[in-house]
Amino acid sequence: MADVARPGGTPVSSTLASIFGSQRDMIIAFMVVMVVIMLIIPLPTVLLDLLMAMNLVLSLLILLIVMYTKKPTDFSSFPTLLLVVTVFGLALNVSSTRLILTKGEDFDGRMIRAFATFVVGSGGTDGLVVGLIIFIVILAVQLLVITKGSTRIAEVAARFALDAMPVKQMAIETEYNSGAITEEESQAKKIELQRELDFYGNMDGSSKFVSGNVKAGIFITVINILGGIIVGVSIHGEPITRALGTYISFTIGDGLLSQFPALLVSTATGILVSRSGGSGTLGEEIAGQFSRDERIFWIGAVVLGGFALLPGFPWYVLIPMAGLLAFTAFRIHRSKKKELRYADAAARENAKKAREESAEMSPVVPLDPLSLELGYGLIPLVDRDKGAELLERITSIRRESALDLGLVIPRIRIIDNIRLEPSEYCFKIRGVDVGRGKIRIGYYLCINPGGVTEEISGEKTRDPAFGLPAVWIGEDRRDEAERAGYTVVDPSSIIVTHLTEIIKRCAAEILGRQDTQGILDTLKKEYPAVVEEAQKHLSLGEIQKVLQSLLKERVSIRNMVAILEALADYGPITKDVGFLTEKARQALARQLCLQYSGDDRVLRVLTLEQSLEQKIVESRVETSSGVISALDPALRKAWIKALSRSVAAMHEQGWTPVVLTSAQARYLVKYSTERELPELVVLSVPEIVNDITVEAVGEIRIES
């Protein structure tokens, strides 16, 4: 609970520290231990009176604290305090029972005698019966009404708090990923959410202390009466009527003195657990909710006035109450009229400001750079309390993308979308759908990579990331699928793999000018000369287009120094993005070779027949969007057919298909195959470094 400052500015916790000193933890520990010891050690009556008064005051303070607490979780120590207070009351009960039974009529406990005299009266059978009935009624009210209701509310609140945990966690993650809150604020909200869950879970259990205390009070009362009669008659030699009067009177006083504080505490428990949605103190909430509509008070005044006119009703009570209700209704009506005048004035002022600002500003609703939308059935995938690790894995993907591509992916906003099917998810880049899929929670996706020895039965589907044939199976068949050669993937891995593929495929779309400026600003701290020279000859947009061209072919831009040095070298000569991209690729030659060669540093490639390559070079056409390849449709069809056949042969050997061409043909070959074979790697001769061995495994030629 946060410290509450006094008018002078000193927190209350500091004031308490000055009262109790720096050893307050030791004092509290000593008091708790003494409460337990009281169950065994007999107490003098003076100390018993003092402790009973303290118990009464402590219970009253707890009730008042609850009344003035704005949020239930602000009183987070209540469940523990409830246990201590319950044990304290029972210890006093045991101590008083010991003294009453041992001293009999000589018992001089002032607190118990005062309560017994006040409730039972001057004496006699009538007083004992009335006192016993009142005591039983108090026990019944506490056990059957307050305690039972509080226990049920605590159970429901704990269950609802647990069920709402995933949605609230995802809302916090969404706010953080969208930039609405900082990481520190996100952590604070998560801690507060965990405190709320822990509080209601603790209250669910600690509410049993109250009901147990009442049951123990009933048991102790019966034991006191029976034990008192036995002790008074058999040991003290008192007549049975006298023993009944003495011990029943003391028992009622003792029971009331122990159950009245328990009644205060159980009332506080009921108030606290029933105020789950409270945003102010109980008085503020009641005053605000009762003053919303004056009509209820007018109706109440009329009804009471009507009762007052009926014969036999106490008009002298009903008419003043009706007048009080009418006066309250009049005050509420006048207050609401005043609020409406203030609201109208504020609305006119706001409208005036809006008209003045509308000429200068227009609202812009920004789109998330990258977002993941989930159907409500997939929310458990982001619930950390149920072992879900999707959020952590997405964070690791952002780190891996920064290392692999050199591109820092913006925070990925995760939101639930009721428009999606419960088992569906969708990735969007700046609000545009770039990939979606369906997941069956509790099942595994078995992907056929091509080497399956035995097909297994299941619901047929396709892998959302690569479009490979797959089936859904239960967890009990996972080992069977793996033995058959299937790649078995859990639901979280499906989304993670799909996201990784989308980032690689759409990295060029994700990289914006602001991101490019951020890269340059960061690099400028270590390499100011390189950045300044590159920006001297090329604009931010031209540098961005070169980086996008590299990312489009899945070339990492992490080595920004080499890229900018190439741009600085050739920027003064030309502004052609295609030419600058080729020079940047050549500056990254070693990186490209190592990316596609094996561990033996051998790069296996396909080459083009000389005449075919010449035809592709001659198809070059300059457009406003850049250079393109405009092959004759028949030639292009034959070219793609021959290329696909050669690529399939390399796949069968387990090699990455790489096509090696001349520098002038590289981009045209890549452009002409982009639609049919988007993942085809095309390298040029200048991009091959000396210490990499090139092995030509085939030549692409068009059959005549």
N, C-alpha and C positions, 0 to 999 in steps of 0.2 A: 504494500500500500504506500502510495506516495506521501512524502512529508507535507503536512499542512502548515503553512506559515501563519504566525500570529500577526496582528496589526503592526507590531514593531519590526517584523521581518525575521524573527527567530523561528526556525522550524520547531514543531511540537516535539519531535524526537530529541532535539537538543535540550528542550526543557525537561523532558523526562530523564534524560541522561544526567542533567545537573541535580535532579532530585534523588535518583537512585545511585548515582555514581557510575563509574566505569565498569563495575562488577555486576551489572544488571542480569547478565546471562547466568552468572553463578547464583544470584539470588533466586531467579526463577527456577533453576534446577533444584536448589535446596527446598523451595516451597513444594515442588512436585513430589520430591522424595518424602517430605514430611506428610503430605496428603496420604500417601500409601502407608506410611508408618502409623498414622492415626487409626488405621483399621485394627491395629494390634495393641497399641499403648493406651492405657486409660488416661482420660483428661480430667483435670479439676473443673468444677462447674463454672467458675469465673472464666476460664479459658474457653470452655464450651460456649458460653453466652457470647463471648467476643467473636469466636469463629462463626457462629450461627448468624450473627449480625453481618459479618463480612460476607458470608455466603449470600445473604439477602441483598446486600448492596451490590455485590459483583454481578448477580443475575440481573438486577435492575440496570446496571451500567451496560451490560451486554445487549439488553433490549433497546436501550436508548441509542447505542452505537449503530445497531441494525436500522433503527428508524431514520438515522441521519446519514446512512451510507448511500452513496449515489449508485454504485455498481456492486453487485454481490461479490465479485472477485476482489474488490478493494478490502474486504474483510476476509482475506484468504486464510488467516490463522483460525477462523471460526471452528472448523471441524476438530482440530487438535484441542482448542480451548473447550469445546463441548465435552470431550472425553475427560479432561482434567476437572471441569466443574461437576460432571456426573460422579466421578470417583470421590471428589471432595464432599459432595452432599451425602453419598453413601457412607463415607467415613464418619461424618458427623452423626448420621443415623445410628451407626453401630456404637459410637461412643455414648450417645444419649441413652440408647437401650441398656447398655452396661450399667450406667449410673442409676437409671430408673429402677432396674431390677435389683440392684444391690442396696439402694438406700430406701426404696419404698416411699412411705409418707414423708420421710426426712429429705427427699430430693429437693434441692433448693435452686434448680436452674430457672432463672428469672424469665428468660425468653420463652421457654416451653410453658411455664405456669401462666404467663401473660396470654399466650395464644390460646391455651386451654380455657382460661377464665373468660376470654373475650368471645369465644365461639360457643362453649358449652353453657355459660351463664353462671349463676350463683351456685348451682348444684342441683341435686335431685335426679330422679330417673328421667324426667322430661328433658332436662338439659343434656344428659348423656345421649339419649336417643337422637335429639336434634343435632348435636355435634357430630355423632357418628354418621348420620344421614348426609350432612353437609360434606363431611370428609369423603364419603363414598361418591357423592355427586361430582366433587372436584376431580377425583381419580377417574371417574367415567368420562367426564368431559375431556380430560387430558389424554386418556388412552384411546378412546373411540373416535374423538373428533379431531383434536389438534395433531396429536402424534401420528395417527393413521393417515390423515390427509397430507401432512408434511412428508412422511415416508414415501407416499405414492408420487407426490410432486418431484421429490428428489430422484426417484427411480426414472421417471419420464424425462426429467431435465438431463440426467446423465446419458440416457440413451440417445436423445435428440442431439445433444452436444457432440457425441461420438459420431453419429450419422452425418452431421453437418460439417465435420472436420475436413474431409477432402475438398468440398466445394469452397470452403473458406480459405483453405491453403492455396487452391488454384487461383482464387480471386487475388490473393496477395502476390502470387507469382506473376499473374497477369499485370497487376499494377507495376510491379518491378520491371518486368520485361518491356512494358510500354514506356518506361521512364517516368511514370507518374510519381513514384516514390524512390528514394535512394536505397542503397543496400542496408544502411543502418536502420532506416525506417522499416524496411522489410523484415529485418531480424527482430526488431522490437515488436512488430505486429505478430510475428510467429510465436515469440515468447509469450505475449499476452494471450494468444489463442491457446497455447499449451497450458497456461495457467488456468484459463477458463475450463478447459477439459478436465484438468486435474482437480479443480475445485468441485465441480459437479460430481465427479467420480468419488471424491472423498465424502461429499455430503450424502451421497447415496448410501455409503456405509455407516457414517457417523450418526445418521438419523435413527439408526437402530439403538444407539446409546440411550436416547430419550425414552423410547418404548420399553427398553430393558429396565430403565430407572423406575418407571411407573410400576412395572410388574414386581420389581424388587421391593418397592414401597408397600405394595399390597401384602406381600409375603412377610415383610418385617412387622407390619401392623398386626397381622394375625398372630405372629409369634409373640409380640409384645403383650397382647391381651391374654393369650393362653399362658405364656410364661409368667406374667404378672399375677394371674390368679393362683397358679401353682406355688410361686414363691411367697405370695402374701398369705395364703391359707396354710401351706405345709411348713414353711420356714419361719415366717414372722408371726404365725398364729392369729391372723386377723380373720374376722368373720367374712364370709364370702361376699356379702353385700358391700361391705366396706372395701374389700379388695377390688371388687368390680368398679366401684366409684373412683377409687384412687388410680388404678392402672389404666382404665379406659379413658379417664380424663387426661392423664399424662400422655397416653398413646395418641389420642386425638391431637393434643397440642404439638407433640413431637412430629406426628405425620403431617400436620398442616405446615409446620415450620420447615419441614424438608420438601414438601410437595409444592409449596407456594413459589420458592425460587425455581424449582424444576418447571413449574407452569410458565414462569416468565421466560425461561430459556427455551422451552418448547415453542412458545409463541414467537420468540425471536427466530427460531429455526424455520417455522412456517412462513414468516414474513420474508426471510432471506431467500429461501428456495423458490418462492412464488413470484419474486421480482426479477426474473431472468432477463427481461427486456427493459429494465429500468434505466433511465438516463439522468435521473435526479433523485433527491431524497423522497421518502414516502410522502411527506407533507406536500412537497412541491407537485408531485404527480397527482395526488388526490385533489388538491386545490385546482390544478389546471384542468383535470378531467371533469370535475363537478361544475366548473364555471363555463363550460363550452356553450350551453344552451339554457337560456332563462325560462324556456317554456315548461320545463319539468318542475320548476319551483312554482310557477303560476298554477299549474295543474294540481300540485300538492296542496297549495294554499286553498284552492277551491274545494278539494275533497275534504280537507280538515274542517273548513267552514260548514260544509254540508253535514258532516257528522255532528258538529256542535249544535245544529238546529234540531237534531233528533232527540226525542225525550229519553231521559236517563243517562245521556252521555255527559261527561264533565266539561261543560262549555268553558269554564274558567281556565281549563288547561288547553283545550283545542283552539280557542280563538287567539290567544297570544302566539301559539305555534304557527297558526295560519298567517298571522300578521308578520311574524319573523320570516316566513318563507316568501311572502309577497315583497317584503323589504329587500331580501336577498335577490329576488328576480329583478327588481327595479335597479339595484346597484349593478348587476351583471349587464343589463340592457344598456345602461348609461356608459359603462366601461367599454362595451363593444362598439358603441357609436363613436366614442372617442378614438378607439383603435382604427375604425374605418376611416375617420377623417385623416388620421396620420398616414394610413396606408395609401389613401387617394393622393395626398400631397407628395408622398414618396414616389408613387407611380408616375405622377406628372413630372416630377423632377428627373426620374430615370428616363422617361420618354424623351424629355428635352435633351438630356445628355446623349441618348442614343441617336437622335436626329442630327446632333452636332457631329458625332463621331462617324456616322454612316457615310458621310462624304469623304472621309479620310481612310476608313478601314472597311474591309470586307472579310467575312469569316472564311477561314480555310480549315477544312477538316483533314489533317494529315493521315496518310495510310501507313500501316506497319510495313517496314522493309521485308519482314518475313514473319509469318504467323502460322500456327498450328491450331486448327479448329477440331474439336472432338464432339461426337455424339454423347449424350448423357450416359450411355452404357459403357463408355470407355473411361469415365472419370476415375474408377479405381486404379487405372494405370499411373495416375499422378498422386496417389494417396501414399505418402511416406509411412504412415502408421500401419499400413497393410503390407509393407515390404516393397512397395513400388519404387523403382529406381529410374523411371523414365526421365525425370527432371535432371538428375545428376548426369545421366548419359547424354542428354541434349547439351548440357554445359560442356561435357568432355568433347563432343563433336565440334563445338565452336573452337575449342583449343586445337583440336587436330586439324581443322580446316585452316586455322591461322598458320600452322606449321607446314601443311602440305601445299596449300595454294598461296600462302602469303597474304591471304585476305581475312581480315577480322570480321566475322559475320556479326551483324547487329543482334541485340538481344531478341530472342524468338518469343513472341507473345503467344501464350497458350490460353485459349478461351473455349468455353462450351457453346455449342451452336445447336439450338433446338430444331433448326431447319434440316439438319443432317439426320440420317437414320441413326438409331441408338448405337449401332456397331460401326459407324462410318467415321473416317477422319479425312481432313483436307488440308493441304499446304497451299498457302497463298503468298505471292510476292506483290507487295503494294496493292493488296485487295484483289488480285487476279489469281484464279485457280491455276496451279501448276502441277498438281498431282493429288490423287486421292485413292483411298482403298477401304476395304472392310476387314474387320477383325472379329474373330469369335473368342471372347474371353473364356479362359479355361481350356482352350485347345491349342495345338501346335500346328504350324504350317510346314508341311513336308515338300521341299522343292526338289524337282528332278533335274539335277545338273547335267544329265546325259549319260551317266554311267550306272544307272539303276539295274541291279541284277534281278529283282523281283518286284513287280508292281504290288502296291498295297491298296486296299479299298478305303474309301473315304469320300467326303464331299469335295468334288473337283472344283478347282479355282485356278487363279494365276497369281504369281508373285507380283505385288504392286510395283516393286522397284524396277524389275527387269523384264516382267511379262513372261517368265518361265512357267511351264505347267506345274501345278502343285495340288496337294490335297490337304484337307483339315482332318486331324486325328486327335483322339484323346491322349491324355498324359500317359495312360497305361500302355500305349502302343509305341511310345517314343523309341525304346531300345530296338524294337522290331524294325522300325523305319530306318534307323541309323545302320543296322546290319544289312538292310537291303540296298544301301547306297544313297539314301535320300539325305539332303541337308535339312535338318530339323531346326526350326526357328520359333522362339516364343513371341508373344504379341508385342512386347516392348522392342525386341530386336527388329521386328518387321518395320515399325515406325522409324527406328533409328537408322536402319539400312536405307529406307526410302528417303529419309531426310538427307543422309549423306550423299546419295545419288543426285538428288535435286540440287543440292549446293554445288556439286561438281558441274552439273549440266547447266545450271542457271547462274553461275558465279558472275558472268559478265553483266547480267541484268541486276544483280544485287549491288554491284559496284557503282555508286553514284559519284557525282562531282564532289559532294561534301566529304565522302569517304576518301576520294583521291586527295583532296586537300589535307585531310587528316594524316594520310600516309606521308605526304611531302613535309608537313609540319613536324612530324615525329622524326623523319630522316634528317631534316635540316639541323637538328641539334647536334648530330654526330658528323654529318657530311654536308656542311653548308655550301661549300664550293660547287659540289656536283649538282645539288638542287638548284642553286641560283643560275648556273650556266644553262641547265636544261630549260628552266622557266624563262630564261632570257630570249630563247629562240622559239619556244613552243608555248602555246596557251594551255591553261588547265584542261580545257575540253579536248585538245589534241593529245595530251598525255593520257587522259582518261580513255580515249578511243584506242590507243595503242595497248593499254593494259587490258581493256575489254577484249581486244582481238586475241591477246595471249590467253586469257582465261577461257575464251570460247573454245579453244583447242586444248584446254586443260593443262596449260603450261603454268607452272607456279611463278608468281611474281614476287616471291619472298626475297630474291636477290635484286632488290630495287636499285642498288648502287650500279650493278652492271647494266641494267636496263637504261637508267638515266644517263650513264656515260655514253652508251650507244646513241641515245637521242641527242645528247649534247654534241656528239661528233657529226651526225648527219642532219640535225635540225637546221643548221644554216644553209644546207644545200637544197632541201625540199621539205614541203609540209605534207607530202603524200603519206597517209596513215598506213597504207599497205606496204610501201617501201620501208618505212620506219619500223613497222612490225617485224618484217623479215630481218632487218639489221639487229633488232633486239633479240630475236630468236637466235641469230648467229652468235650474239654475245653470251647466250646461255647454252652454247653448244654442248659443253661437257654435262651440264645438268640434263639436257634432253637425251643424250646418248646413254647415260647411266640409268635414266628413268625407264628405258625400253630394252636395254640389254640384259642378259642373264648374269648369274654370279660369275660365269667364266669370262665376262666382259666381251662377249661375242654378240653382235647385233645382226640378227637374221632379218633380211629384207626381201621385198619383191621389187623388181625393176620393171620399167616399161620398155616395150619395143621402141626403137628409135623413131620409126615413122609415126607410131601412135602418139608418142610424146610431142612430136612436131605438130601434129594436128591439134592437139590440145593447146599448145602455145599459140597457134595461129587463130584459135577461137577466142582469143582475148578481145574484150570489148570494154571501152571506157564509158562509164555512166556517171550520173551525178552522185550516185551512192558509192562509187569506187569501181574497181576492176572486177569483171565477171567473165565466166566461160560460157560461150554461146555455141555449143556443139550442135551439129545437125541431129535432129531427133533420132534418126535411124542409127547414126554413128554412136550417139550417146547411149542408146539402148544396148548396142553390142558391147560398148565399153564397160557399162555397169555389169552386164552379164559375165564378161570375162573376168572382171575384177572380183565379183562375188564368188566365182568358182575358185580363184586363187586364195582368197581370204578364208574360205571354208577349209581348204587344204591345210593352211597354216594352223587353223583352230584345231584340226584333227591331230596335229603334231604337238599341241599344247603350247604353241608360240603366240606371242602378241603380233597381230598383223601390222607390219610397218612397210610403207611404200617409200622407196628412195628415188628422188627425181633431181633434175637440175634446179638451180636457184630460180630461174625464170618460170619454171613450170610448177613449182611446189604449190603455190597458193591456188592456181587454176585447177590442179588435180584435186585439192581439198575442196574447193568450191563445187566442182562438178559431182562430187560424191557425198555432199553434205546431207542431202535428203535421204538417200537410200542407206548409206553407211556412215551415220553421224560420228561414230566412235573410231573411225579409221584414222591411224596415225600416218601423217605424211611428213617426211624429212627431206631436206635438200642436202646436196653434197657438201656445201660450206658448213653445215651443221654437224659434220662428223669430225671428231677429234682424232689425233694420230694414235693414241694408245688404245683405241677401241677397234677391235677386229670386225670387219663387215663381211657377212656371208650371204651371198645371193642365193636364195632357196627356190627362186622361180622367176619367170619373166611373163609379164602380162602382154598378150597379143590378141588381136581380134581375128577370129577365124573367118576366112573369106568364103 
